[in-house]
């Protein structure tokens, strides 16, 4: 059953990445706030910035300058994000500012839970590769 779900998620990701860069938050009870980190290069201050609740998907066409400053599928975008979730004591947890790089015509997929999470990129050709976190303190 888990294998079938994994294949369905991959197929969904591949279908979406034909025309758009998509971000998939496949984490239970963990949200992600994400933005294009190259915002200084984007004219008129426009920027792709979204808050994704647990198990949410957001897409933006790679030719949209808000999402990719180069407007091509093979441009390597740097995304800035942080994770947030409600802790058992009722307070909100916010992770450090984190960065990963993925191709504009692909996808960024978050998986895991509040104890352990990871990011993976999907290249425009469909191959998956790790998206190591680069953390920054604020």
C-alpha positions in Angstrom: 0.0 0.0 0.0 2.8 2.4 0.9 4.6 1.6 -2.3 1.4 2.4 -4.4 1.0 5.7 -2.6 4.7 6.6 -3.2 4.3 5.8 -6.9 1.1 7.9 -7.1 2.8 10.8 -5.4 5.7 10.6 -7.9 3.4 10.5 -10.9 1.5 13.5 -9.6 4.7 15.3 -9.1 5.9 14.5 -12.6 2.6 15.6 -14.2 2.7 18.9 -12.4 6.4 19.6 -13.2 5.7 19.5 -16.9 4.6 23.1 -16.8 5.3 24.4 -13.4 7.6 24.4 -10.4 5.7 22.8 -7.6 6.3 22.5 -3.9 4.8 19.5 -2.1 4.5 19.5 1.7 3.9 15.8 2.4 4.5 16.3 6.2 1.9 15.6 8.8 1.2 18.6 11.1 4.2 20.6 9.9 3.8 23.7 7.8 6.4 25.3 5.5 6.7 29.0 4.6 8.8 29.3 1.4 9.9 32.1 -0.8 12.3 32.6 -3.8 15.6 33.6 -2.2 16.7 35.5 -5.3 14.0 38.2 -4.5 16.6 41.0 -4.9 16.8 40.1 -8.6 13.1 40.2 -9.2 11.7 43.5 -10.6 9.0 45.5 -8.8 9.4 43.5 -5.6 7.2 40.6 -6.9 8.1 37.3 -5.4 6.9 33.7 -5.1 6.1 33.4 -1.4 3.7 30.9 0.1 2.7 29.3 3.4 1.9 25.6 2.9 0.0 23.8 5.6 0.6 20.1 6.1 -0.1 18.0 3.0 -0.4 21.0 0.7 0.8 21.7 -2.9 1.6 25.1 -4.5 2.8 25.5 -8.1 4.1 28.4 -10.1 5.0 28.2 -13.8 8.8 28.4 -14.4 8.3 31.2 -17.0 6.7 33.4 -14.3 9.4 35.8 -13.2 8.0 35.7 -9.6 9.1 32.0 -9.5 12.3 32.0 -11.6 14.4 35.0 -12.4 15.7 33.4 -15.5 12.3 32.1 -16.7 13.7 28.8 -17.9 13.1 25.2 -16.8 16.8 24.6 -16.1 17.5 27.6 -14.0 18.7 26.7 -10.5 16.5 28.6 -8.0 17.5 29.1 -4.4 14.5 28.8 -2.1 14.4 30.1 1.5 12.0 28.4 3.9 11.3 27.6 7.5 9.2 24.9 9.1 6.6 25.6 11.7 4.3 23.5 13.9 2.3 23.6 17.1 4.2 22.0 20.0 2.5 19.9 22.7 2.6 22.8 25.1 0.6 24.9 22.7 3.4 27.2 21.5 4.5 27.6 17.9 7.9 26.2 16.8 9.7 28.0 14.0 12.9 26.5 12.6 15.9 28.5 11.5 15.9 30.0 8.1 16.9 27.3 5.7 17.9 27.2 2.0 17.8 24.6 -0.8 18.4 24.8 -4.5 16.2 23.1 -7.2 15.6 23.6 -10.9 12.8 26.0 -11.8 11.1 23.4 -14.1 11.1 20.7 -11.4 9.7 20.4 -7.9 10.7 20.6 -4.2 9.2 17.9 -2.0 9.2 18.0 1.8 8.6 14.8 3.8 8.8 13.8 7.4 7.4 15.0 10.7 8.2 17.5 13.5 11.1 15.3 14.7 12.8 14.6 11.4 12.2 16.2 8.0 13.9 16.2 4.7 13.7 17.9 1.3 14.1 16.4 -2.2 14.2 18.0 -5.6 12.7 16.6 -8.8 14.7 17.6 -11.8 12.8 18.6 -15.0 13.7 15.3 -16.5 12.0 13.5 -13.6 15.0 12.3 -11.6 15.0 12.9 -7.8 17.9 14.1 -5.9 18.5 15.3 -2.3 18.1 19.0 -1.4 20.5 19.4 1.5 19.4 22.0 4.0 21.7 25.0 4.5 20.6 26.6 7.7 21.2 30.2 8.7 20.6 31.8 12.0 18.6 35.0 12.0 
